[in-house]
Each structure stands twice: as structure tokens, then as C-alpha cells.
Amino acid sequence: MKPGTVALATLYAIIPLYGTLVALDPTRPPIPAVVPHRVAVLIGVVALAALAGTVPAMRRAARRDALTAAFFAPGAATVLAAITGFDPATGIGLGVLVTGVGGAGLAAARDADAATLRVCLRALLWSALLACALALAMQLTHRPAAVYAYDNGRAVGTFLNPNELAAYALALLGVALPVAIVRREPLAVVTAVLLVAALAATFSRWGLLCAVVGVGAFAWLARARAVLAAAVAVAVAGIALNAVAGARHHNPRDTEARAVAWQTGITTFERFPLLGVGPLAYGRTYDELRPPAAPGDRTAVAFDPHSLPLAFAAEGGIVAVVTLVGSYLVIFGLFLRTARRAAVLPRMLALGIAAGFVALTVDCAINTIVLFFALGFQVVSLGLGIVRTDAPA
């Protein structure tokens, strides 16, 4: 297997492990660490090595066109906001990572051959299967006890919080379900079942609503009325699940805290409208800009505004928001145009990924999902590459 293939597949396999890197942040929210500090360091080193291994493919894929700009611009906007922000070193580091993930996505979309894309697809499915199985096992055994208690008995696994797991499940269902339905491949079938179980076990009320949005988006894109009926069934099941068990796994204060986070995020953007306060620097100004009755600076709401659009606005300003929207429109527009001309399985897979990305985007409206770039760049670019090469055939 070529080194570039190994590097790219590794990036797809370790997506569920990014949440463990919070153990490396000395100023992190009071979230119990899932893995020891040394293991988190190792995961970080593996991620950097994998990104470095994709650089030759990035260079081959880069051109002077809109698609290249769309994959690289968010990283550049992150670095720009970091230079003028309150935590330049951390922000520039994040900007370099976002640029690397964008470049790896471009490499998958434009340079990877069919064999490489098949390996990446299987790496993504196996990773999802194992991540969901671990999350469900941790929930059933109540281990680690500190994590189980902190998340109110919701499934979380190696992710930063249950909402991150829910967002991951939404995006990956767009990959696993089409392969499971069209090819009936055992790996895809088992992975899809575990993804649905993990999503339900997060008791994410918004996540379940986003799942319905995703199924509806797929039905609209694929013009499948039966799938739309399934969306209604999922909605009814989700409402029933929340009524029976979901409320017991949510702290009523979370709703109030989220409203405070949104208010503080808006205030931050109003004070720093052009380039924001800098990536990951929201917590440095929270105590000065929060409402008088808001929770203190060591609570979870002090570290992000609990809305990805607000996070981009508060930490990157209008430059980051415009850049992100422009990149989204370029990549997503190309994705839909190419998907409609593809063969049956690549087309279904591409439309499934598109629907999953729509669900992920809606989920981010009231959640700051740190996996957004990894899921958006890598999963969507995998779909672009598969449509280009007819890889699953």
C-alpha cells in the first residue's frame, strides 16, 4: 500500500479520536479526560504525521481555481483571525491544522485513485463501527464513572461531548446507509445499525430532529417518497424516545446556559466584528462580555457560544463567516452537480453524504461542533472522489 494511501486512510480512521485531544489543553473546560495525557499526545502526533504524509497529494491536487480556494480559504481565514486575536499561538496552530485537513480533503476529492478511496471508505466505516460500539459499551457499563456522571448518562465515547457524537453519527449515516441499502455489505449494515443506536443513546433532542432533516433532504435529492415516509417514522420514534427517557438525561440548566452563551457570542461579535477575538480565544473575553447573571468562567458556556455560526462570528469575525459560507457553497454546489451524473451506487452514496452534511449543518446551528471541518472536508471530499472514480463499483 502506498504511503499516501496509508496517510489519507489514517486521517479518516482517527476522526472519532479528535475529542480526546482536549486532554492537551491546560485551560480546557472541566470535562473528564477519556484517555491519559500521553495517549492524547500520541494521537496528536499520529494526526500530524498523517497530514504530513498527504502533502505530496495536496500539491498535485492544488490548482488556481475555486475548488482549491474553497478547501484552503477557511484555514487562511483562521490564521488571519489568530494573528490579531487574543491567543495568537493557539489560533495559528489551529489554522495550520484546518489548512492541512482542507488540503487532505482536496487530495481525496481530486487526486486519490479508486483503490485509495476504497481503503479510505472502509477505514471510515470500521472507525465508525468501533467508535459507536465503544460509546455504547461505556454507557451500558457506566465507565468511566466520571465521564458517565458528567454527561448525565448520555453516550459519548471518545468524543468531546454527546452532541459531538450525535453530529458524527448524522454525518456518517449518510455514508453507511447508502452502501448498506444498495450493496448490503455487512460492514456497512452493522455500522449503520450502531450509528443509529449511538445517535439514540446520546438523547440529543436536536440531533434527532436533524436526523429527520437529513432523511428528508435525501428523499428530496433522490426523489424517493418512501424515504420521506421513513423520515416521518423516525420523527415519531424520536419524540417518543425523548418523552419516555430523554428528559432524564438532560440538566434543565443547560437550556438556560445555552441562551446565555448565545447572548455572549452575539455581544462578542458586536465588539469585534471584523476578525473576532481569535480562534479558541472566546473564553479569554467571556468574563468581560458575559451578562451579569451568567455562569462563571470555569463553566462549559465560558469556552464557546454553543452555536457554530456564532463561534465563527465571535472568534473569526465577518471575514471568517463570509469565507466559510463561500467555501460551503462552492464545494456543496460542485458535489450536487457531479452526483447527479454518477452511476447508481456512487450517486446514492453522494446524495447520502450530501443529506448527512445538511443534517450536520442544521445541528451546528445550536451546537459548536469541533468535528465540523473534519467531517465536512473529509467526508464530502470522499464523496467527490468516489463520484469521480466510481470507486465503490
C-alpha positions in Angstrom: 0.0 0.0 0.0 1.3 3.4 -0.9 2.4 5.8 1.9 0.0 8.4 0.7 -2.9 5.9 0.9 -1.9 5.0 4.4 -1.7 8.6 5.4 -5.1 9.5 3.9 -6.8 6.4 5.4 -5.4 7.2 8.8 -7.0 10.7 8.7 -10.4 9.1 8.1 -9.9 6.4 10.8 -8.9 8.8 13.6 -11.8 11.3 13.3 -13.5 9.9 16.4 -10.3 10.4 18.4 -10.1 14.2 17.9 -12.2 14.8 21.0 -9.5 13.1 23.2 -7.1 15.9 22.3 -8.9 18.2 24.8 -6.6 16.5 27.4 -3.7 18.5 25.9 -5.4 21.9 26.7 -4.4 23.2 30.1 -7.3 25.7 30.1 -9.9 23.2 28.9 -13.5 23.1 30.3 -14.0 20.9 33.3 -14.5 17.8 31.1 -13.1 14.4 32.4 -10.4 13.1 30.1 -11.2 9.8 28.4 -7.6 8.9 27.7 -4.3 9.7 29.6 -2.3 12.7 28.6 0.4 10.5 26.9 -2.2 8.8 24.8 -3.6 12.1 23.7 -0.1 13.2 22.7 0.4 10.1 20.7 -2.9 10.6 18.9 -1.9 14.2 18.1 1.5 13.0 16.7 -0.2 10.4 14.5 -2.6 13.1 13.1 0.2 15.4 12.3 2.2 12.6 10.7 -0.8 11.6 8.6 -1.3 15.2 7.5 2.4 15.5 6.5 2.0 12.3 4.5 -0.7 13.8 2.3 1.3 16.9 1.4 2.5 15.5 -2.0 -1.1 14.7 -3.0 -2.2 18.1 -1.8 0.4 19.7 -4.1 -0.7 17.6 -7.1 -4.4 18.4 -6.5 -4.0 22.2 -5.9 -4.8 24.4 -8.9 -5.7 28.1 -9.4 -9.5 27.5 -9.2 -12.5 28.0 -6.9 -12.4 24.4 -5.5 -8.8 24.8 -4.3 -9.6 28.1 -2.8 -12.7 26.6 -1.1 -10.7 23.9 0.6 -7.8 26.2 1.7 -9.6 29.5 2.5 -11.1 28.5 5.9 -7.6 27.7 7.2 -6.2 31.0 5.9 -9.1 32.9 7.5 -8.4 31.1 10.8 -4.7 32.2 10.7 -5.6 35.8 9.8 -8.0 36.0 12.8 -5.4 34.4 15.1 -2.7 37.0 14.2 -5.0 39.8 15.6 -6.6 37.7 18.3 -6.1 37.3 22.0 -4.3 33.9 21.7 -2.2 34.0 18.5 -0.1 30.9 19.1 -3.1 28.6 19.7 -5.1 30.2 16.9 -2.3 29.9 14.3 -1.8 26.2 15.3 -5.5 25.6 14.7 -5.3 27.5 11.4 -2.5 25.2 10.2 -4.5 22.1 11.2 -7.6 23.4 9.4 -5.5 24.2 6.3 -4.0 20.7 6.5 -7.4 19.0 6.8 -8.7 21.1 3.9 -5.7 20.1 1.8 -6.2 16.4 2.6 -9.8 16.8 1.6 -8.8 18.3 -1.7 -6.3 15.5 -2.2 -9.1 12.9 -1.7 -11.5 14.8 -4.0 -9.2 15.4 -6.9 -6.0 13.2 -6.7 -6.8 9.9 -4.9 -7.3 6.9 -7.2 -10.2 4.4 -6.8 -8.1 1.9 -4.8 -7.2 4.6 -2.3 -10.7 5.8 -1.9 -12.0 2.3 -1.3 -9.4 1.9 1.5 -10.5 5.3 3.0 -14.2 4.3 2.8 -13.5 1.1 4.7 -11.3 2.9 7.2 -14.1 5.4 7.8 -16.8 2.6 8.3 -14.6 0.5 10.6 -13.7 3.5 12.6 -17.4 4.5 13.0 -18.3 0.9 14.0 -15.7 0.7 16.7 -16.3 4.3 17.9 -20.1 3.6 18.3 -19.6 0.2 19.9 -17.2 1.8 22.5 -19.6 4.6 23.2 -22.5 2.2 23.8 -20.3 -0.1 25.9 -19.2 2.9 28.1 -22.8 3.9 28.6 -24.0 0.4 29.5 -21.2 -0.2 32.0 -21.2 3.4 33.4 -17.4 3.5 32.8 -15.5 5.7 33.3 -17.8 6.8 36.1 -16.7 10.4 36.0 -17.5 10.6 32.3 -20.9 8.9 32.7 -21.8 11.3 35.5 -20.6 14.4 33.8 -22.7 13.6 30.7 -25.8 12.7 32.6 -25.7 9.1 31.4 -25.7 10.0 27.7 -23.5 8.1 25.3 -20.2 10.0 24.5 -17.3 7.5 23.9 -14.1 9.2 22.8 -15.9 12.4 21.6 -15.8 15.7 23.4 -19.5 15.5 24.4 -22.7 13.7 23.4 -23.6 16.4 20.9 -20.3 15.7 19.1 -21.1 12.0 18.9 -24.6 12.9 17.6 -23.1 15.1 14.9 -20.7 12.4 13.9 -23.5 9.8 13.7 -25.5 12.2 11.5 -22.7 12.7 9.0 -21.6 9.0 9.0 -25.1 7.7 8.5 -25.0 9.5 5.1 -22.1 7.2 4.2 -23.1 3.9 5.8 -26.8 3.7 4.9 -26.5 4.1 1.1 -23.8 1.4 1.0 -25.9 -0.8 3.3 -29.0 -0.4 1.2 -27.5 -0.7 -2.3 -24.8 -3.2 -1.7 -26.0 -4.9 1.5 -22.4 -5.0 2.6 -22.2 -6.5 6.2 -19.7 -3.8 7.4 -21.9 -1.0 6.2 -25.1 -2.7 7.6 -23.6 -3.2 11.1 -22.1 0.2 11.1 -25.4 1.8 10.2 -27.2 0.0 13.0 -24.6 1.0 15.6 -24.7 4.6 14.3 -28.5 4.7 14.8 -28.1 3.2 18.3 -25.4 5.6 19.2 -27.4 8.6 18.0 -30.4 7.5 20.0 -28.2 6.9 23.1 -26.9 10.4 23.1 -30.5 11.5 23.8 -29.8 14.6 21.7 -33.2 16.1 21.0 -31.8 18.5 18.4 -29.8 15.6 16.9 -32.9 13.6 16.4 -34.6 16.5 14.7 -31.5 16.9 12.5 -31.7 13.2 11.5 -35.3 13.8 10.3 -34.0 16.8 8.3 -31.2 14.6 6.8 -33.6 11.9 5.8 -36.0 14.5 4.3 -33.1 16.0 2.4 -32.1 12.6 1.0 -35.7 12.0 0.0 -35.8 15.3 -1.8 -32.5 14.9 -3.6 -33.2 11.3 -4.6 -36.9 11.9 -5.2 -37.8 8.9 -3.0 -41.2 9.2 -1.4 -40.7 6.0 0.6 -37.7 7.6 2.3 -39.7 10.7 3.2 -42.2 8.4 4.9 -39.3 6.9 6.8 -38.4 10.4 8.0 -41.8 10.8 9.5 -41.4 7.4 11.2 -38.0 8.5 12.6 -39.6 11.7 13.9 -42.3 9.9 15.7 -39.9 7.4 17.2 -37.6 10.3 18.3 -40.4 12.2 20.0 -41.5 9.0 21.8 -37.9 8.2 22.9 -37.4 11.7 24.3 -40.8 11.7 26.1 -40.0 8.3 27.7 -36.3 8.6 28.6 -34.7 11.7 27.1 -35.7 14.2 29.7 -34.0 12.2 32.4 -30.6 12.7 30.7 -30.7 16.5 30.4 -29.9 19.1 33.1 -32.6 21.8 32.9 -29.9 24.4 33.5 -28.4 23.5 30.1 -31.1 25.3 28.2 -30.7 28.5 30.3 -26.9 28.2 29.9 -27.2 27.9 26.1 -29.2 31.1 25.9 -26.5 32.9 27.9 -23.8 31.5 25.6 -25.7 32.8 22.5 -26.1 36.2 24.1 -22.4 36.4 24.9 -21.5 35.2 21.5 -23.6 38.0 19.9 -22.0 40.6 22.2 -18.5 39.4 21.3 -19.2 39.7 17.6 -20.6 43.2 18.1 -17.5 44.3 19.9 -15.1 42.6 17.4 -17.0 42.4 14.1 -14.2 42.2 11.5 -11.7 39.5 12.7 -13.3 38.4 16.1 -11.3 37.7 19.3 -9.3 35.0 17.6 -9.7 31.2 17.3 -10.3 29.4 20.6 -9.9 32.8 22.4 -13.6 33.2 23.2 -13.0 32.1 26.8 -10.4 34.9 27.3 -13.1 37.6 26.9 -16.1 35.7 28.2 -15.8 37.1 31.8 -15.7 40.7 30.5 -18.6 40.4 28.0 -21.0 37.9 29.6 -24.3 39.1 31.2 -24.1 39.8 34.9 -26.2 36.7 35.9 -24.3 34.3 33.6 -22.3 31.4 34.9 -18.6 31.8 35.8 -15.5 31.4 33.6 -14.9 27.8 34.5 -18.2 26.5 33.2 -18.7 24.9 29.8 -20.5 28.0 28.4 -17.4 30.1 29.0 -15.4 28.3 26.3 -17.7 28.6 23.2 -21.0 30.2 22.3 -22.7 26.9 21.7 -23.5 27.7 18.1 -21.0 27.1 15.2 -22.1 30.2 13.2 -21.8 32.3 16.4 -18.4 30.7 17.1 -17.1 31.7 13.7 -18.6 35.2 14.1 -17.2 35.8 17.6 -13.8 34.2 17.0 -13.2 35.0 13.3 -15.5 37.9 12.6 -17.3 38.7 9.4 -14.2 37.6 7.4 -14.5 34.0 8.7 -18.2 33.9 8.2 -18.1 35.0 4.6 -15.1 32.7 3.9 -16.9 29.7 5.4 -20.2 30.4 3.5 -18.3 30.9 0.2 -16.4 27.6 0.7 -19.6 25.8 1.6 -21.4 27.0 -1.5 -18.5 26.1 -3.9 -17.9 22.6 -2.5 -21.5 21.7 -1.9 -22.6 23.0 -5.3 -20.0 21.1 -7.2 -20.8 18.0 -5.1 -24.5 18.0 -6.1 -23.8 18.8 -9.8 -21.4 15.9 -10.1 -23.5 13.5 -8.1 -26.5 13.7 -10.4 -24.4 12.4 -13.4 -22.9 9.4 -11.5 -23.7 5.7 -11.6 -26.2 4.2 -9.2 -24.1 3.4 -6.1 -21.8 6.4 -6.3 -24.8 8.6 -6.9 -26.7 7.2 -3.9 -23.6 7.5 -1.7 -23.0 11.1 -2.8 -26.6 12.0 -2.1 -26.4 10.3 1.2 -23.3 12.2 2.1 -25.0 15.4 1.0 -28.0 14.7 3.2 -25.7 13.9 6.1 -23.9 17.2 5.6 -27.2 19.1 5.6 -28.2 17.4 8.9 -24.7 18.3 10.3 -25.1 21.9 9.2 -28.5 22.2 10.9 -27.1 20.5 14.0 -24.3 23.1 14.2 -26.9 25.9 14.4 -27.2 25.4 18.2 -24.0 23.5 18.8 -20.4 24.3 18.4 -19.2 21.0 16.7 -15.4 20.9 16.7 -15.5 18.0 14.2 -17.2 20.2 11.6 -14.1 20.7 9.5 -13.0 17.1 9.7 -16.5 15.8 8.8 -17.2 18.5 6.2 -13.9 18.4 4.4 -13.1 14.8 4.6 -16.5 13.1 4.2 -17.7 15.4 1.4 -14.3 15.1 -0.4 -14.6 11.3 -0.1 -17.9 11.6 -1.9 -16.4 13.8 -4.6 -13.6 11.4 -5.1 -15.9 8.4 -5.3 -18.1 10.1 -7.9 -15.0 11.0 -9.9 -13.6 7.4 -9.9 -16.7 5.2 -9.4 -14.7 3.8 -6.5 -17.3 1.5 -4.8 -18.0 -0.3 -8.0 
